[in-house]
């Protein structure tokens, strides 16, 4: 699954808050160097974890969403499951940190 670029509060509601599984949302800005460093990691996670919905929200273009999520520092990555925020990570971390969180928050695998 590729990264979804959220353009509006309505799209966020539809894509993330009503999603029944795990979603990861990267709040970022073009002007932010650490945000640009995190970008490739977010893209990699989307490629490796097709069962997780991964999105990016540009805080400069979506100030209403940034305010609703009390984003005061960027980048900040929210883990949302079944419409509820379950964790957030501020700053840039190695891909392994995000992968560990995905594993911890993902639903158990269904038996075949």
Buried (B, 14 or more C-beta within 10 A) or exposed (E): EEBBEBEEBEBBEEBBEEBEEBBBBBBBBEEBEBBBEBBEBBBEBBEEBEEBBBBBBBBEBBEEBBEEBEBEEBBBBBBBBEEEEEEBBBEBBEBEEBBEBBEEBBEEEEEE
